[in-house]
Amino acid sequence: MKLRFDPAEQERFWRAIQQIPGYPMGDNIPLKTMLIESGALFRLPSVLGEVSKNPPGEVLVVMDPTPMRRGPDSLKPLVLEVLQNQGWQPDILVLEPDASGQVHTDMPHIEVVKAHIQAGIPVVSVGSGVVTDIAKHACYLYEQETGRAIPFVVYQTANSVCAYTSDTAPVFIEGVKRTQPSRYPDAVISDLETLRDAPQEMTVAGVGDLVAVFVSFPDWYLAQRLGMDPKYNELPHALMEGLDEIFLENADDIRQRAVPGMAILAKLIHLAGLCMSLSHATTPLSGYEHVMSHVLDLINEQAGRPLAQHGNQVALTTLLSSMAYQAFLNQFEPAEVVIERCFPNVQRMREHVLDEFSSVDPTGKAGEECWSDYRIKLERWNEQRGFFEAFLTDWPQVKQRLHELARPPERILQILRAVEAPTNFQDLIPAVSESAAKFAFFNAPLIRYRLTVGDMLIFLNWDREALWQRIWNSL
């Protein structure tokens, strides 16, 4: 199945997507080059020259200490050698892991990179999502503070997440992941041999990050119908059209990490990042499933434990969310709703949020950070009662559209099994216990202002305990 919109087609791609309703015609988008091909590594120096508009000179190269391979070669020394052979002089910045043994997208790491940025010297990130987001956000903050543009090129080392073409960055604040405005790269280099030789768990994580659309799309539509998100548009649906069929058609090549499979997965990942950037929101690719994953990250972050591979964790929270949608679509009856009971008291909810998250962070900082976002959602929900009443009246139409946007858990499982991705929380590294997964299922709606089906379970006073038992026992 051929992609309707292929980001590797460069100018033709940009011309084509500008015809889609919802495209932000007034935006200045610096990302023009998405090089997705065999041997793309060896075009890095010329792309860097085009982006910087200068002859070869100094370049800040940001990476972490994780060893990587490209065929018989160690990847990172090879990248440096390719740059040096074309006259570039790399200044190498290696990001150091924290006590968990991992590098996280947090302000200390971002500030380290920002401190190394110099006017007129381009930046290249060599890594997957975390390294990309750290370097991207450091460039953004430098530009905001100085008013000087920094040429920035992403060298993608794994098909693991949708960060590479996104103009936002998920940053840990008080242990809670917060999406911050950031910037596009000027170019993305997707060398297929590098992606082929990335660890298998990272490759299937890319699939996991993408299957989120099967619940995030309906969440976004739900929020729009309830008056909670005016940014909703159809552009992401056009860019990701037929995703489940594309995955199943290319599953063998993705599972085997064959070059054609790496190409199609890289293109889908870049399209997903653009869905968010062009919509000026992460909501197209981030709904109930992502906030559940963020709660699991919060639990591990506060305990000083490593985080699970993001996309693989998201795939499993997507299954939970899909099952919640299945129950909601099959069982919700507007005639049974008592409207007055659907608008919680703000003060009681504040106490509830702080109490729930005190078990994770006894200092209360994480709870206060969660409340700062949830309060916005709760106040808006109370202001949009008219939309909720119209939603109840229009439920048959709304239900039909949600059915069209969502995918059942069986379809999601089919995709995950076809690429040999984890299908159980015990398969994650580190494993996620039932108690942690349940805590995330119940409390994910409390950490962010965006509305998802998880919020509807709270506002509609659903028996979430019984629902959880059915969901967990069916995994």
C-alpha positions as CSV (number, residue, x, y, z in Angstrom):
1,M,0.0,0.0,0.0
2,K,1.6,3.2,-1.2
3,L,1.6,6.2,1.1
4,R,-0.7,8.9,0.0
5,F,1.7,11.5,1.2
6,D,5.4,10.5,1.1
7,P,7.8,12.8,3.1
8,A,10.8,11.5,1.2
9,E,9.4,13.3,-1.9
10,Q,10.6,16.6,-0.5
11,E,9.1,19.6,-2.3
12,R,6.4,17.5,-3.9
13,F,5.4,16.3,-0.5
14,W,5.1,19.9,0.9
15,R,3.1,21.1,-2.1
16,A,0.7,18.1,-1.7
17,I,0.0,18.5,2.0
18,Q,-0.7,22.2,1.6
19,Q,-3.9,21.3,-0.2
20,I,-5.2,19.4,2.8
21,P,-7.9,21.3,4.8
22,G,-6.4,22.3,8.1
23,Y,-2.9,23.0,6.8
24,P,-1.5,26.1,8.6
25,M,-0.7,28.2,5.5
26,G,0.7,31.1,7.5
27,D,3.3,29.0,9.3
28,N,7.0,29.4,8.6
29,I,8.3,25.8,8.5
30,P,12.0,25.5,8.3
31,L,12.0,21.7,7.9
32,K,12.4,21.1,4.2
33,T,14.7,18.1,4.0
34,M,13.7,14.6,5.3
35,L,16.3,12.4,3.8
36,I,15.0,8.8,4.0
37,E,17.3,6.5,2.0
38,S,20.2,4.0,2.0
39,G,23.5,5.7,2.5
40,A,21.9,8.9,3.8
41,L,24.7,9.1,6.4
42,F,27.2,10.1,3.6
43,R,25.0,13.0,2.6
44,L,25.0,14.5,6.1
45,P,27.9,16.9,5.5
46,S,26.3,18.4,2.4
47,V,22.9,18.7,4.1
48,L,24.6,20.4,7.0
49,G,26.2,22.8,4.6
50,E,22.9,23.6,2.9
51,V,21.2,24.2,6.3
52,S,24.0,26.4,7.7
53,K,24.6,28.2,4.4
54,N,28.3,28.2,5.3
55,P,31.4,26.3,4.2
56,P,32.5,23.4,6.5
57,G,33.7,24.6,9.9
58,E,32.8,23.9,13.6
59,V,29.8,21.8,14.4
60,L,28.4,20.9,17.8
61,V,27.5,17.1,17.8
62,V,25.2,16.0,20.7
63,M,25.0,12.4,21.6
64,D,24.7,10.0,24.6
65,P,27.2,7.3,25.5
66,T,25.1,4.4,24.2
67,P,27.2,2.4,21.7
68,M,25.5,1.8,18.3
69,R,26.4,-0.1,15.2
70,R,26.0,0.5,11.4
71,G,27.0,-2.8,9.8
72,P,30.5,-3.6,10.8
73,D,31.2,-0.1,12.1
74,S,30.6,1.6,15.4
75,L,28.1,4.3,14.3
76,K,29.1,7.4,16.3
77,P,32.8,7.3,15.3
78,L,31.7,6.7,11.7
79,V,29.4,9.8,11.8
80,L,32.3,11.9,13.1
81,E,34.6,10.5,10.5
82,V,32.2,11.3,7.7
83,L,31.9,14.9,8.9
84,Q,35.6,15.3,9.3
85,N,36.3,13.9,5.9
86,Q,34.3,16.8,4.4
87,G,36.0,19.5,6.4
88,W,33.7,19.7,9.4
89,Q,35.3,20.1,12.9
90,P,33.0,18.3,15.4
91,D,32.8,19.5,19.0
92,I,31.5,16.4,20.7
93,L,29.1,16.8,23.7
94,V,28.2,13.5,25.4
95,L,25.2,13.6,27.7
96,E,25.7,11.7,30.9
97,P,23.1,9.4,32.4
98,D,21.5,10.2,35.8
99,A,21.3,7.8,38.8
100,S,18.8,5.6,36.9
101,G,21.5,4.9,34.2
102,Q,19.5,6.7,31.5
103,V,19.6,10.1,30.0
104,H,16.2,11.9,30.4
105,T,14.7,14.9,28.7
106,D,14.9,17.2,31.7
107,M,16.1,20.8,32.2
108,P,19.6,19.9,33.6
109,H,20.5,18.0,30.4
110,I,18.9,20.7,28.2
111,E,20.8,23.5,30.0
112,V,24.1,21.6,29.5
113,V,23.5,21.6,25.7
114,K,22.4,25.2,25.7
115,A,25.5,26.2,27.5
116,H,27.6,24.7,24.6
117,I,25.7,26.4,21.8
118,Q,27.6,29.2,20.1
119,A,26.3,31.8,17.6
120,G,26.8,30.7,14.0
121,I,27.8,27.1,14.8
122,P,25.3,24.5,13.7
123,V,24.1,21.6,15.9
124,V,23.7,18.0,15.0
125,S,22.0,15.5,17.3
126,V,23.0,11.9,16.9
127,G,20.4,9.7,18.7
128,S,16.8,8.7,19.1
129,G,14.0,10.6,20.8
130,V,15.6,11.7,24.1
131,V,18.8,13.1,22.5
132,T,16.8,14.7,19.7
133,D,14.4,16.4,22.2
134,I,17.2,17.6,24.4
135,A,19.2,19.1,21.5
136,K,16.1,20.5,19.9
137,H,14.8,22.2,23.0
138,A,18.3,23.6,23.9
139,C,18.4,25.2,20.4
140,Y,14.9,26.6,20.9
141,L,15.7,28.1,24.3
142,Y,19.0,29.6,23.0
143,E,17.1,31.2,20.1
144,Q,14.4,32.6,22.4
145,E,17.0,34.1,24.7
146,T,19.4,35.5,22.1
147,G,17.3,36.1,19.0
148,R,19.9,34.2,17.0
149,A,18.9,31.3,14.8
150,I,20.9,28.0,15.1
151,P,21.0,25.6,12.2
152,F,19.9,22.2,13.6
153,V,20.1,18.8,11.9
154,V,18.7,15.6,13.4
155,Y,20.6,12.3,12.6
156,Q,18.0,9.7,13.6
157,T,19.4,6.5,15.0
158,A,16.2,4.4,15.6
159,N,12.6,4.2,14.4
160,S,11.5,4.5,18.0
161,V,9.4,7.6,18.5
162,C,7.7,10.5,16.7
163,A,10.0,13.2,18.0
164,Y,12.1,13.9,14.9
165,T,9.7,16.1,13.0
166,S,7.9,17.5,16.0
167,D,8.2,21.1,17.1
168,T,7.5,20.3,20.8
169,A,9.5,18.5,23.5
170,P,8.2,16.4,26.4
171,V,10.2,17.7,29.4
172,F,10.2,16.4,33.0
173,I,9.1,19.1,35.4
174,E,8.8,18.1,39.0
175,G,8.9,14.5,37.7
176,V,5.9,15.0,35.5
177,K,6.2,15.1,31.7
178,R,5.1,18.4,30.3
179,T,4.9,19.2,26.6
180,Q,6.9,22.4,25.9
181,P,6.8,24.5,22.7
182,S,10.1,23.9,20.9
183,R,11.2,24.0,17.3
184,Y,11.4,22.0,14.1
185,P,14.8,20.7,12.9
186,D,16.0,22.2,9.7
187,A,16.7,18.7,8.3
188,V,16.2,15.1,9.3
189,I,18.7,12.4,8.2
190,S,17.2,8.9,8.2
191,D,19.9,6.5,7.1
192,L,18.2,3.2,6.5
193,E,21.3,1.1,7.3
194,T,21.5,2.8,10.7
195,L,17.8,2.2,11.3
196,R,18.2,-1.4,10.2
197,D,20.9,-2.0,12.8
198,A,19.1,-0.4,15.7
199,P,17.9,-2.7,18.5
200,Q,14.7,-4.6,17.8
201,E,13.0,-3.3,20.9
202,M,13.4,0.3,19.7
203,T,12.1,-0.5,16.2
204,V,8.9,-2.1,17.5
205,A,8.6,0.8,19.9
206,G,8.1,3.0,16.9
207,V,5.2,0.9,15.9
208,G,3.9,1.2,19.5
209,D,4.1,5.0,19.4
210,L,2.1,5.1,16.2
211,V,-0.7,2.7,17.1
212,A,-1.7,5.4,19.7
213,V,-3.6,7.1,16.9
214,F,-6.3,4.4,17.2
215,V,-7.3,6.0,20.5
216,S,-5.8,9.5,20.4
217,F,-7.8,10.4,17.2
218,P,-11.1,9.5,18.9
219,D,-10.0,11.3,22.1
220,W,-9.3,14.4,20.1
221,Y,-12.6,14.3,18.4
222,L,-14.3,13.7,21.7
223,A,-12.6,16.8,23.2
224,Q,-13.7,18.9,20.2
225,R,-17.4,17.8,20.5
226,L,-17.4,18.6,24.2
227,G,-16.0,22.1,23.6
228,M,-12.7,21.3,25.2
229,D,-10.3,21.5,22.2
230,P,-10.9,24.0,19.4
231,K,-7.8,23.0,17.5
232,Y,-9.3,19.8,16.1
233,N,-8.9,19.4,12.3
234,E,-8.9,16.6,9.7
235,L,-5.3,17.1,8.5
236,P,-3.8,14.3,10.8
237,H,-6.4,11.8,9.6
238,A,-5.4,12.5,5.9
239,L,-1.6,12.1,6.8
240,M,-2.1,8.8,8.7
241,E,-4.8,7.3,6.5
242,G,-4.9,3.5,6.4
243,L,-2.3,3.1,9.1
244,D,-3.5,-0.3,10.3
245,E,-3.5,-1.7,6.8
246,I,0.0,-0.2,6.1
247,F,1.4,-1.9,9.2
248,L,0.0,-5.3,8.4
249,E,1.1,-5.1,4.8
250,N,4.7,-4.3,5.8
251,A,4.8,-6.2,9.1
252,D,7.3,-8.8,7.8
253,D,9.8,-6.2,6.6
254,I,9.4,-4.2,9.9
255,R,9.8,-7.3,12.0
256,Q,12.9,-8.5,10.1
257,R,14.3,-4.9,10.1
258,A,14.7,-5.1,6.3
259,V,15.5,-1.8,4.6
260,P,12.1,-1.4,2.9
261,G,10.4,-1.9,6.3
262,M,12.7,0.7,7.9
263,A,11.9,3.2,5.1
264,I,8.1,2.8,5.5
265,L,8.3,3.0,9.3
266,A,10.6,6.1,9.2
267,K,8.1,7.8,6.8
268,L,5.2,7.0,9.1
269,I,7.1,8.3,12.1
270,H,7.9,11.6,10.4
271,L,4.3,12.0,9.2
272,A,3.1,11.5,12.8
273,G,5.5,14.2,14.1
274,L,4.1,16.5,11.4
275,C,0.6,15.7,12.5
276,M,1.4,17.3,15.8
277,S,3.5,20.2,14.6
278,L,1.1,21.3,11.8
279,S,-1.9,21.0,14.2
280,H,0.0,23.1,16.9
281,A,-0.9,20.3,19.4
282,T,0.3,16.9,20.5
283,T,-3.3,15.7,20.9
284,P,-3.5,14.0,17.5
285,L,-0.9,11.4,18.7
286,S,-1.3,11.7,22.4
287,G,-4.5,10.9,24.3
288,Y,-5.5,8.7,27.3
289,E,-2.8,6.2,26.3
290,H,0.0,8.7,26.5
291,V,-1.0,10.2,29.8
292,M,-1.2,6.7,31.3
293,S,2.4,6.2,30.0
294,H,3.4,9.5,31.5
295,V,2.0,8.4,34.9
296,L,4.1,5.1,34.7
297,D,7.1,7.3,33.9
298,L,6.4,9.5,36.9
299,I,6.2,6.4,39.2
300,N,9.6,5.2,38.0
301,E,11.2,8.7,37.8
302,Q,10.2,9.4,41.5
303,A,11.6,6.0,42.5
304,G,14.9,6.5,40.6
305,R,14.2,3.5,38.4
306,P,14.8,3.4,34.6
307,L,12.0,4.1,32.3
308,A,10.6,1.5,29.9
309,Q,11.0,2.0,26.2
310,H,8.4,4.7,25.5
311,G,6.7,3.3,22.4
312,N,6.4,-0.2,23.8
313,Q,4.8,1.1,27.0
314,V,2.5,3.3,24.9
315,A,1.4,0.3,22.8
316,L,0.2,-1.4,26.0
317,T,-1.6,1.6,27.4
318,T,-3.2,2.0,24.0
319,L,-4.6,-1.5,24.5
320,L,-6.0,-0.4,27.8
321,S,-7.5,2.7,26.3
322,S,-8.9,0.8,23.4
323,M,-10.7,-1.6,25.8
324,A,-12.1,1.4,27.7
325,Y,-13.4,2.8,24.4
326,Q,-15.0,-0.5,23.5
327,A,-16.9,-0.5,26.8
328,F,-17.8,3.1,26.5
329,L,-19.1,2.8,23.0
330,N,-21.0,-0.4,23.7
331,Q,-22.5,0.6,27.1
332,F,-23.0,4.4,27.3
333,E,-26.6,5.4,27.5
334,P,-27.2,9.2,27.4
335,A,-30.7,8.7,28.8
336,E,-29.2,7.4,32.1
337,V,-27.0,10.4,32.7
338,V,-27.8,12.7,35.6
339,I,-26.2,15.9,34.3
340,E,-25.8,17.6,37.7
341,R,-23.6,14.7,38.9
342,C,-21.2,15.1,36.0
343,F,-19.5,18.3,37.2
344,P,-17.2,17.6,40.1
345,N,-16.5,20.2,42.8
346,V,-13.2,21.9,42.1
347,Q,-11.9,22.0,45.7
348,R,-12.8,18.3,46.3
349,M,-11.0,17.3,43.1
350,R,-7.9,19.3,44.2
351,E,-7.8,17.4,47.4
352,H,-8.3,14.1,45.5
353,V,-5.4,14.9,43.0
354,L,-3.0,15.8,45.8
355,D,-3.9,12.8,47.9
356,E,-3.5,10.3,44.9
357,F,-0.1,11.6,43.9
358,S,1.2,11.9,47.5
359,S,1.8,8.1,47.3
360,V,4.2,8.7,44.4
361,D,5.8,11.9,45.6
362,P,5.3,12.6,49.4
363,T,6.8,16.1,49.0
364,G,3.6,17.1,47.1
365,K,5.4,18.7,44.3
366,A,4.3,16.2,41.7
367,G,0.7,16.5,42.9
368,E,0.8,20.3,42.7
369,E,2.2,20.1,39.2
370,C,-0.5,17.7,38.1
371,W,-3.2,20.0,39.7
372,S,-1.9,23.0,37.9
373,D,-2.9,21.4,34.6
374,Y,-5.9,19.5,35.7
375,R,-7.5,22.6,37.3
376,I,-7.6,24.2,33.8
377,K,-9.4,21.2,32.4
378,L,-11.9,21.0,35.3
379,E,-12.7,24.7,35.1
380,R,-13.2,24.6,31.4
381,W,-15.4,21.4,31.7
382,N,-17.7,23.3,34.1
383,E,-17.9,26.2,31.6
384,Q,-18.9,23.9,28.7
385,R,-22.1,22.4,30.1
386,G,-24.0,23.4,26.9
387,F,-21.6,21.3,24.8
388,F,-22.1,18.3,27.1
389,E,-25.9,18.6,26.8
390,A,-25.6,18.8,23.0
391,F,-23.2,15.8,23.1
392,L,-25.8,13.8,24.8
393,T,-28.5,14.7,22.3
394,D,-26.1,14.0,19.3
395,W,-24.8,10.8,20.7
396,P,-25.8,8.5,17.8
397,Q,-23.8,10.8,15.4
398,V,-20.9,11.1,17.8
399,K,-20.8,7.4,18.4
400,Q,-20.6,6.7,14.7
401,R,-17.6,9.0,14.2
402,L,-15.8,7.5,17.3
403,H,-16.3,4.0,15.8
404,E,-14.8,5.2,12.6
405,L,-11.7,6.7,14.3
406,A,-11.0,4.0,16.9
407,R,-9.7,0.5,16.3
408,P,-10.7,-2.4,18.5
409,P,-8.1,-4.0,20.8
410,E,-8.0,-7.1,18.6
411,R,-6.8,-5.1,15.6
412,I,-4.1,-3.4,17.7
413,L,-3.0,-6.8,19.1
414,Q,-2.8,-8.1,15.6
415,I,-0.4,-5.4,14.6
416,L,1.8,-5.8,17.7
417,R,2.0,-9.5,17.3
418,A,2.8,-9.2,13.6
419,V,5.9,-7.1,14.3
420,E,6.7,-9.1,17.5
421,A,6.2,-6.2,19.8
422,P,5.5,-6.7,23.6
423,T,1.9,-7.5,24.2
424,N,2.0,-7.7,28.0
425,F,3.1,-5.3,30.7
426,Q,5.4,-8.0,32.1
427,D,7.3,-8.0,28.8
428,L,8.5,-4.4,29.4
429,I,11.9,-3.6,30.8
430,P,11.4,-2.8,33.6
431,A,8.2,-4.7,33.9
432,V,5.0,-2.9,35.0
433,S,3.0,-4.4,37.8
434,E,-0.8,-4.5,37.9
435,S,-0.9,-2.0,40.7
436,A,1.1,0.5,38.7
437,A,-0.9,0.0,35.6
438,K,-4.2,0.4,37.6
439,F,-2.9,3.5,39.2
440,A,-2.1,4.9,35.8
441,F,-5.5,3.9,34.4
442,F,-7.3,5.6,37.3
443,N,-5.2,8.7,37.7
444,A,-3.9,9.6,34.2
445,P,-6.8,12.0,33.6
446,L,-5.7,14.0,36.6
447,I,-2.3,15.1,35.3
448,R,-3.1,17.1,32.1
449,Y,-5.6,19.6,30.8
450,R,-6.5,17.6,27.7
451,L,-9.8,15.6,27.8
452,T,-9.9,11.9,27.0
453,V,-12.2,9.0,27.4
454,G,-10.6,8.5,30.8
455,D,-12.1,11.8,31.9
456,M,-15.5,10.8,30.7
457,L,-15.3,7.7,32.9
458,I,-14.8,10.0,35.8
459,F,-17.4,12.7,34.9
460,L,-20.0,10.1,34.1
461,N,-19.4,8.3,37.4
462,W,-18.5,5.0,35.6
463,D,-17.8,1.9,37.8
464,R,-14.1,2.1,36.9
465,E,-13.2,-0.7,39.4
466,A,-15.4,-3.2,37.6
467,L,-14.2,-2.0,34.2
468,W,-10.5,-2.3,35.3
469,Q,-11.0,-5.9,36.4
470,R,-12.6,-6.8,33.1
471,I,-9.8,-5.1,31.1
472,W,-6.9,-6.5,33.1
473,N,-8.3,-10.1,33.1
474,S,-8.7,-10.0,29.4
475,L,-5.0,-9.0,28.7
